[in-house]
Amino acid sequence: MKLTPSFAFSVFSEETFQEKMVAVSQQLAQCRQEGHFNGFDGKPLWYEYFQVQDSRGAVVILHGLSEFTGKYHEFAWCLLNQGYDVFLYDQRSHGKSCRLTDQIDLLHVDAFGDYQKDLDCFLDQVVRKAAGGSPLYLYGHSMGGAVALQYLAKHPEAFRKAVLSAPMIEPLTGSVSPAVARWGLLVYCLFGAGKRKFWGSEEFDPEYPFSRSQDRSLARFQWNMKTRLADKRLCTTPMTIRWVQQSVSLRSKLTGKRFLKKLQTPIRMLCAEQDRVVSEKAQVELAEKCPLCQKVVVPGSTHSMLWGTAETIEAHVKQVLDHFS
């Protein structure tokens, strides 16, 4: 079954969010296609997608660290009603996809480039078969933004346009410099501790307070927490030492001249005005060095722009739709 787009756009208010999302979830369930595809190493990764009548294109969404596809259903609903098919999957060690350690809640990756290899498999095994010859668009948030960049450099003709939402060019490392963190963590990995939990990351907390989150919408925070509590596979939170080491090693590659010369896709980078998770300096460096990357700051936003105030969400989504159209 394919949805009929309404071509209307409005952000759900705090007061009506719960009621609206229940209705949205019911409608998405009626047209959802889901299953598993094989990652680059044969490991199973879970996906879902939704299609509309007379699609104008297909948007592939790459979620951020410790997230899952269901967190993007409100955003997917916005895209569907503007005439776009939407494809999502849980990246390795996330959600309903494979685990790389014995701990179900532990986030791990052997090499950050493995994420973009999985994306290539998703496109080949799922997206292109379902979308046919429709133009493809890419959206990546935070960690997903870094994955998107790597893929765009490797496959410059794959997507017509891309949006990077608060991309993780470099994570913030507090009082420790990224260079010290990078080399210090590499030593741990060389001594076989790469799959151990990074001591600076916290276990999933079912009582995690809204005040500590990057969200600014209590209704959305509560909805996503309820979703996670209903399925322990969605409670991934702590990272391994190897994951952190790989993440703090990204900037030198993603802002290098040889890497940036490979980018041929028009990119709109949406940056949070009050980001406390990823480096603004790294985003500025990328935008200055890459002529095809347009940097736009979303006023009043935190790292979680799609789960912010109604004004932040509206501004964010309109930037996405404007770029893709």
Long-range contacts (C-beta under 8 A, 24 or more apart in sequence): 1-30, 1-31, 2-31, 2-51, 2-52, 2-53, 3-27, 3-31, 3-50, 3-51, 3-52, 3-53, 3-80, 3-81, 4-52, 4-53, 5-52, 5-53, 5-80, 5-81, 5-82, 5-83, 6-81, 7-81, 7-82, 7-83, 8-81, 9-78, 9-81, 9-82, 9-317, 9-318, 9-321, 11-310, 11-313, 11-314, 11-317, 12-74, 13-310, 14-217, 14-218, 14-219, 14-310, 17-217, 17-219, 17-220, 17-223, 18-219, 18-223, 21-73, 21-74, 21-223, 24-73, 24-74, 24-77, 25-73, 28-73, 28-76, 28-77, 33-130, 37-89, 37-121, 37-122, 37-125, 37-126, 38-121, 38-125, 39-92, 39-97, 39-98, 39-114, 39-117, 39-118, 39-121, 40-114, 40-117, 40-118, 40-120, 40-121, 41-114, 43-92, 43-97, 43-98, 43-100, 44-97, 44-98, 45-89, 45-90, 45-91, 45-92, 45-97, 45-98, 45-118, 45-121, 45-122, 46-89, 46-90, 46-95, 46-96, 46-97, 47-87, 47-88, 47-89, 47-90, 47-122, 47-126, 48-88, 48-89, 49-85, 49-86, 49-87, 49-88, 49-126, 49-127, 49-130, 50-76, 50-80, 50-85, 50-86, 51-85, 51-130, 51-131, 52-80, 52-83, 52-84, 52-85, 54-83, 55-83, 55-84, 55-85, 55-131, 55-134, 56-82, 56-83, 56-84, 56-134, 56-135, 57-83, 57-84, 57-85, 57-134, 57-135, 57-136, 57-137, 57-160, 57-324, 58-84, 58-85, 58-86, 58-87, 58-127, 58-130, 58-131, 58-134, 58-135, 58-136, 58-137, 59-84, 59-85, 59-86, 59-87, 59-136, 59-137, 59-138, 59-139, 59-324, 60-87, 60-88, 60-119, 60-122, 60-123, 60-127, 60-136, 60-137, 60-138, 60-139, 60-159, 61-86, 61-87, 61-88, 61-139, 61-140, 61-141, 61-144, 62-91, 62-119, 62-138, 62-139, 62-140, 62-141, 62-143, 62-144, 62-145, 62-147, 62-148, 63-88, 63-90, 63-91, 63-94, 63-141, 63-143, 63-144, 64-141, 64-142, 64-143, 64-144, 64-145, 64-168, 65-107, 65-142, 65-143, 65-168, 65-239, 66-94, 66-107, 66-236, 66-237, 67-94, 67-95, 67-141, 68-94, 68-95, 68-96, 68-227, 68-228, 68-234, 69-95, 70-95, 70-224, 70-227, 70-234, 71-224, 71-227, 72-306, 74-220, 74-306, 75-306, 75-317, 78-317, 78-321, 79-320, 79-321, 82-321, 84-137, 84-324, 85-130, 85-131, 85-134, 87-122, 87-126, 87-127, 87-130, 87-131, 89-118, 89-122, 89-126, 91-115, 91-118, 91-143, 91-144, 91-147, 92-118, 93-236, 94-236, 95-233, 95-234, 95-236, 96-231, 96-233, 96-234, 100-195, 101-195, 101-240, 103-197, 104-232, 104-233, 104-235, 104-236, 105-203, 105-204, 105-232, 105-235, 105-236, 105-237, 105-238, 106-195, 106-197, 106-236, 106-238, 106-239, 106-240, 107-236, 107-237, 107-238, 107-239, 107-240, 107-243, 108-194, 108-195, 108-239, 108-240, 108-242, 108-243, 109-242, 109-243, 109-246, 110-194, 110-242, 111-246, 112-146, 112-147, 112-150, 112-246, 112-247, 112-249, 112-250, 113-150, 115-143, 115-147, 115-150, 116-147, 116-150, 116-151, 116-154, 119-147, 119-151, 120-151, 120-154, 120-155, 123-158, 135-160, 136-160, 137-161, 137-162, 137-163, 137-324, 138-162, 138-163, 138-265, 139-163, 139-165, 139-320, 140-164, 140-165, 140-167, 141-165, 141-166, 141-167, 141-306, 142-166, 142-167, 142-168, 142-277, 142-278, 142-303, 143-168, 143-247, 145-169, 145-269, 146-247, 146-250, 146-254, 149-254, 149-263, 150-254, 152-262, 152-263, 152-264, 152-265, 152-267, 153-259, 153-260, 153-262, 153-263, 154-262, 156-262, 156-263, 156-264, 156-265, 157-264, 159-265, 160-265, 160-266, 161-265, 161-266, 161-267, 161-268, 161-323, 161-324, 162-265, 162-266, 162-267, 162-268, 163-267, 163-268, 163-269, 163-270, 163-319, 163-320, 163-323, 163-324, 164-267, 164-268, 164-269, 164-270, 164-293, 165-270, 165-305, 165-306, 165-316, 166-270, 166-271, 166-272, 166-275, 166-277, 166-278, 166-303, 166-305, 167-269, 167-278, 167-283, 167-286, 168-247, 168-250, 168-277, 168-278, 169-250, 169-251, 169-254, 169-255, 169-278, 169-279, 169-282, 169-283, 169-285, 169-286, 170-248, 170-250, 170-251, 170-278, 170-279, 170-281, 170-282, 171-244, 171-247, 171-248, 171-277, 171-278, 171-279, 172-276, 172-277, 172-278, 172-279, 173-248, 178-248, 178-251, 181-244, 181-245, 181-248, 182-245, 182-248, 182-249, 185-241, 185-242, 185-244, 185-245, 185-248, 186-245, 188-241, 188-245, 189-241, 189-242, 189-245, 193-241, 194-240, 194-241, 194-242, 194-245, 195-240, 195-241, 195-242, 196-240, 196-241, 197-238, 197-239, 197-240, 197-241, 198-238, 198-239, 198-240, 198-241, 198-243, 198-244, 200-244, 201-237, 201-238, 201-239, 201-244, 202-237, 202-238, 203-237, 203-238, 204-228, 204-235, 204-236, 204-237, 204-238, 205-237, 213-304, 214-276, 214-277, 214-302, 214-303, 214-304, 214-307, 215-302, 215-304, 215-307, 215-308, 216-302, 216-304, 216-307, 216-308, 216-309, 216-312, 217-307, 217-308, 217-309, 217-310, 217-313, 220-307, 221-307, 224-307, 251-279, 251-282, 251-285, 254-282, 254-286, 255-282, 255-285, 255-286, 255-289, 257-289, 260-286, 260-289, 260-290, 263-290, 263-292, 263-293, 264-292, 265-292, 266-292, 266-294, 266-323, 267-292, 267-293, 267-294, 268-293, 268-294, 268-296, 268-319, 268-320, 268-323, 269-293, 269-294, 269-295, 269-296, 270-296, 270-298, 270-305, 270-316, 270-319, 270-320, 271-295, 271-296, 271-297, 271-298, 272-297, 272-298, 272-301, 272-302, 272-303, 272-305, 273-297, 273-298, 273-299, 273-300, 273-301, 274-300, 274-301, 274-302, 275-301, 275-302, 275-303, 276-302, 276-303, 277-303, 278-303
